[in-house]
Amino acid sequence: MGDSTPLVWLLIGGKAGDSAQLRVLAEALGWPAREIALETNAWRNLPNLLLGESLLSSRVSLAPPWPDLVLWAGRRGTPIARWIRRASGGRTRLVNLGRPWAPYGAVDLVIGMPQYRPPMRSNVLAARLPFNRQRIETRSGDRVVLLVGGPAPPLAFGIAEARRISEDARALAARVGMPLLVVASRRTPRVVAEMLGATEVSYGGALSLAARIVVTGDSASMIADALSTGHPVDIAPLPFARTPLSLLTRGLDAMLPQASITAARSAGLWERPRDMPTLWRALLRAGHVGLLGAAEPSSRVPVPDDLPQAVLRIRALVLKQTETNVC
């Protein structure tokens, strides 16, 4: 630290969508960035409230020069990011994507999406979609492409859900007079992929062939990728799973006063379950998407890009701190 150009560290976890977002954001910032793979140990399953600002759950060796900025997404990077800031003497700025899994006041900026229902705070930037949009050759295709995810708690995605999606997607393809191309992901159970008739076409290749896209509602990343093509996008909704844990957490969320939920989240004591229907509803209300099996929207509106605003907020945060250090 101390050079004129800020240094960025990316804490890379095991989720491809999170990693892609971090890389997109780092590239947009335009500062030198170092990727650090989060190698964790058995202590990683401890609550972050207990891990605090520590490397107790990490197998990574870290040493100065400390970065001006740490970017991460997901629960397991939070104790490590906070430890880095403490080791830097408090100079490192912390920016989290998604939700911090810690007291919100412990992070300089949280970039939250609708499915996490971020609280209204001065250090929270509400974004419409993830930043990991695919860079593909956008052209006028001739197919309805169905992008299939997989089980993602607290949502249910089994044979019954796949059968309904298949029927609705084939009805849509017949209505618009196009063939249906089904593409499974790494998370798609084999029995679901086979039932839907998934092909071996690559993800990017399928998007380049699309004239219209249907996305299963478990993946915000796939929804963002689909919308980045500029083609009409419909979301295939999925129900909440009726598991004891899902019913319990949703029940508590419904019963507790909003003020109590906000206080608990701000203190890092509790995080709401991921709520993908909140994302669908936000996109539907704004006219960005349609809903598979429902009436055709009268019009569709492109999604504004929140990345430039995020870059401006982070640059102001880091450069202000850099100027303070120099003085």
N, C-alpha and C positions, 0 to 999 in steps of 0.2 A: 504494500500500500504506500501511497505517497507519490507515485508516478502520476503524470497528467492524464493518462488514459486509465479509466477504471478497469479493474480485473474482476471477472465473474466466475463463480463456481456453480456448476449444475450438479445437484445430487440426484443421480439417476437410479431409480428403483426398478422393479420387475414388470411394470405395466407399460406396454408399448405406447399406448395413447398418452399417458402422462409424460413419458420421455420425449415424444414428438412435440408436445406443447412446449416443453422447456427449450428444446432446440430452436423452434420457430421464434420464440420470444427472445432468446439470446441472439439469434441472427438479426432480428429486427433492431435490437439495441446497438449492434455493430461494435461491441467491445470484445477484447480477447476473452475467451471462455475455456475453462477446463472442466471436463466431465469426470465426476467421481462416482464410481459404481458403489452403491450401498450394499456392502457385504456385512450382513448382520449375523448375530448369534442367537442362542436360545433366549436371551434376555429381551429380545425384540417383542415378545408377547406381553411384557409388562405394560400396564397403562402408561401413557405419556405423563400423566400426573405424577407418577412415581419416578419415571426416568428423568424428568426435568431437563436441565441443561447438562447433558452428559454424553459420553461415548460408551456407556455401559453396554448398549445393545449393538455396538459396531465393532467390526474387525478391520476397519480402515485406519491407516496411519496418516495423520494430518499434521502439517507443520507450516510455519510461516515461509514466505510472505503471505499474510492473510488477505483474502479477497475484499474488495469494496462491496460486493453484492453476492448473496447466495440465493439461488432460485431452486425451489423444490416443489413437489406435489406428493401428497400421501402422508399417512401417519408416521411412517418409520423414519422419515427424514427430519422430522421436527426436533427431536432432542439433539441431533447432530448439528443442525443449523444453529440452534440456540447456543450450543457449546462453542461453535466457531466464533460467534459474535462475542461471547465472553472472553475467549482466548485473544481476540483482537483488541481487547480493551474497550469493547462497545462500539467500535468504529464500523464494523461490517453491517450493512443493511440487509434485512431479511424480507424476501418477497415470496409468498406462498400462493400456489395455484390450487383452487378448490376450497379447502377448509383447513385450518391450521392444526386441529387436534391439540390445542393448547389455548391458554387465555388469549383472546384476540389482542389484548394490549401487549402481548409478548412478541408480536410480529409487526414489522413496519408497514407492510401492505399485504392485504389478502385480495386476490382476484377470484371472486366467487361466481359460480354459474347458478341458474335458477334451480337445478335439481338439489342444490345444497341449501337453498333458501337462506342466503347470507343476511346477517343482521345489518341494519342501517347504522354504519359507523363511519367516522371520518377516514379511517384507515382501511376501508373496504371499497373496492371497485367492483360493481356488478357488471359482469359480461354476459352477453346473450348465449354464446357458444364457446366451446373449447377452441384453442388456437391451432390445433394440429390438422389443418385442412390439407388434403392431398394436392400435390402439384401434378396435374394430369393434362393431357392434350384434350382440351375441350372441343368437341365437334358435335355436329348434329347426327346422333345415332338413330337407330330404328327399332329399339327394343325397350321393353319395360324391364328394368333390372331390379331384382329383389335381393337386398343385402341382409344376410341372416346372421345374427349374433348368437347368443346362448344364455343359459341361466345366469342371472345376475341378481342376487338377493338385494332387496326383498321381493323382486318380481318372480313370477312363475313362468317357465317356458319349457313345456313338455310336449307330448304328442298332441294333446287336445288343442293347445294353443297353436301349434304348427299346422294342424289340419285346418283350423279356421283361417289362418293367414294364407295358406295355400289356396283355399277356395276364393277368398276375397281378392287375392293378387291375380288369379287366373280370370276372374270376372272382370277386373279392371283391364287386363291385357286384351280380353275379347272386346270390351267396349271401345277401346281406343284403336283396335285393329293392329296390334303389334305382338310379336312373339315375346314370351316371358323367359328371361335368363335369371337363374337362381345361383347365387354365389354364397357359399358358407364361409365362416371364419374359423379360426383355431378353437374358438370356444363353443362351436356348434356341436352338440352331441351327434354321433354318427347316425343314430336311428332317425333323428330329426332331419339331417341332411339328406338321407336316402328317401325319406318320405316326401320331402319337398322337391326332389329331383335336382339337387345341386350339381353344377358342372365343375370342371377343372379350370375354368377361366380365372386368371389372376384378378385380384381386387382392382388394381388400377386399370387393367385391360377391360374389365366389365364396365367401370365408370365411363371409359372412353367410348363404349358402344351404346350408352344409354341415351334415350330420348326422354325417359321418365324414370324415376327411381322410387322404390318403396324400401323403407328401412325399418327393421324391427326395433321396437321402442326401448331396448335394453342398453343401447350404446349412444351416448352423446357424441363420441368421436365420429362414429359412422354417419350420424345425422349431419354433423358439421361438414364432413367430406362430401356428402351428397349435395348439400346446399351450395357448396363451393363450385359445383359444375354449372350452376345457373339453370339447370333443368328443373321441371316441376318435381317436388318431393312430397311423398305421402308417408306418414308414420303408421306402422302397424302396432297398435297398442297392445300392451300385455297387462294382465291383472296382477295384483299383489298376491304373493304366495300365502296360503293359509297355514303357515307353520306357527308353532307356539311362540317362537321368538319374534316373528314378524307381527303377529297379532298383539303381542305384549307391547312392543316398541311403538307401533302405530296407535294402540290404545292410550298409552301414556301421552303421546304427542297430542292426541285429540282432547284428553281430559285436563291436562295441566294448563293453568293460566299462561297466556302468552308472555306476560312479564316474567314469570318464573322460568320459562324456557329460555328467554333472552338472557336473563341473569346467569343461568347455569351454563349456557354456551359461552358467554363473555368471560366467565371464570375458568373455562376449559374443563368443566365438570361433566359435560354431556354433549354429544353431537346427535343431531337428528339423523334418522336413516336416510339414505339417498332417495330422493323422491322424483323419479323420472316423469310421472304425469304432470308435475309442476312445470317442467321444461316443455313438454308437449303443449300444454295449455297456453304458455307464454308465446310460443311460436305460432300457434293457431290464432290466438287473439290478434297478433300483429299481422296476420295474413301471409306468413312466410311458408307455411306448409298446409297440406290437407291431411285428413285422417282416413286411412284405408277402411273401406266399408261404409263411409259416410258420404253425404252429398258433396259434389264437386264445389270447391270454393269459387266465388264469383270472380276473384282476381287473386294474384299472388304477388307479393312484394319482396324484393331482394333483402337479404339480411345485412344490415350495416356492419362494417368491420370494426370491432372494438380494439383490435391490436394497436392501431396508432395511439389511441387514448392511453392504453396501458403503458406503452413505451414512454409517452410524455410524463406520466406519473412517476415511473421508475427513474427516468433520467433526472427529474427535478429532485427526487428523494436522494439519489446517490450523489449528484453534483453538489447539492447543498451541503451534504456531509463532507465531501472532499474539500470544498472551500473552507469549511469550519476547521478541518484538520490542518490545512495549510496555514491558516491564520493562527 
